[in-house]
């Protein structure tokens, strides 16, 4: 991997590049001109120039490797804004080049080019994040070591704390890069279900006082097909799309979420998307905001492309990656000054899993519930919600305290809701102890982490954080209904 400027001057090269080019790649002052053979320089210069415009981001170029000349498949990205002169290149020896894809029709070309660019960016980002994390590990480790040796009154301690703070902020960015680039597909976390409820929860996250004047409309098909999806990851994708929509509209603007079924008998072109035959759930998120200029529309899902100062440009690219890993498709259309429509197509089965929506009076109960969480704010929130619906609520901020409350209230507690990740005694360890004290006790596990295995908590109801009051009350009703 090589970072160069538009004229071919090399800023940085990773270890693999130095190993490949050897003495032709000195540590300072190197240029790509030094690496190209005499008959390959013109092609190389043209490729660099094209990266700054609308040219291809992939080409086969020849480089001098010691005494030999080696062909490489080169993929690259041009920087944005102040970094527009930078070129990030990744080189693959022709011997390791993947097989050429099957020919595509003209209608497929825009999607194919965009996918190639995104795949290239994922690989580049993965490598950058790895190198970045290694460097940050050293910086944070040495800074922590120095802080442990520097007394509180030392004049340099403030500077060390600033270094540590900056490195931690950089680590957050590196984490975002690593998560974005990974985009792994894990079938274990994908469950068949109805997308309507997930979309309701996603919209609820945006109904804050700051956005209260905005008009939110849901037109959800009550007979929606069944899709298989990772609930936490797909919610991230929809939240990213909704976030973009909310930023595009005025305070009194409108956002509409629409779900529908779509059956495709033969390959069908819809906008920029080629849908293979099959059944799909279509999710459209529409806004009446400022719209996207036509010249920017093809680029808005590129990683790191943004028109908003201070933003990283990973939102829609992140959503695209998640949807792609669900074998889904993303189509975006926009008209300047009138609004934008983002449509997600997910493979589905032509059968319906009903969305269970309990009415307000059905959510009430009089049972006694013990809530366990090491976060006092969450205990207070849960107690307020459940008490408002007539439940009697006891709280404990640790597993040991929960066991004491259970012992003092034998046969009076009907349900235990516990966080899974707590200090000293985890939620799983607490449940094991509860099984000894009260084998028939109903339990609900709650966590902000995504389960690595969908079957991990199969003996207990599971409540994914963050949750709405309706999520909590519905899960409680379901757990108490179990015989």
Secondary structure, DSSP 8 states (H G I E B T S, - for coil): -EEEETTSBEEEE-HHHHHHHGGGS-SSS-BGGGTS-GGGHHHHHHHHHHHTTTS-SEEEEEEEETTEEEEEEEEEEE--GGGTTEEEEEEEEGGG---------GGGHHHHHHHHHHHHHHHHHHHHHHHHHHHHHHHHHHHHHHHHHS-TT-TTHHHHHHHHHHHHHHHHHHHHHHHHHH----GGGEEEE-HHHHHHHHHHTT--GGGTTSEEEEE--TT-EEEEEEHHHHHHHHHHHHHHHHHHS-TT-EEEEEEEEEEESS-EEETTEEE-SEEEEEEEEEE-SS---HHHHTTTTSTT--SSTT--S-HHHHHHHHHHTTT-EEEEEEETTTEEEEEEEEEEEEEE-------GGGG----EEEEE-S-HHHHHHHHHHHHHTT-EEEEESSHHHHHHHHHHTTTT--EEEEES--SSS-HHHHHHHHHHH-TT-EEEEEESS--SSTTTTTTSEEEESS--HHHHHHHHHHHHH--
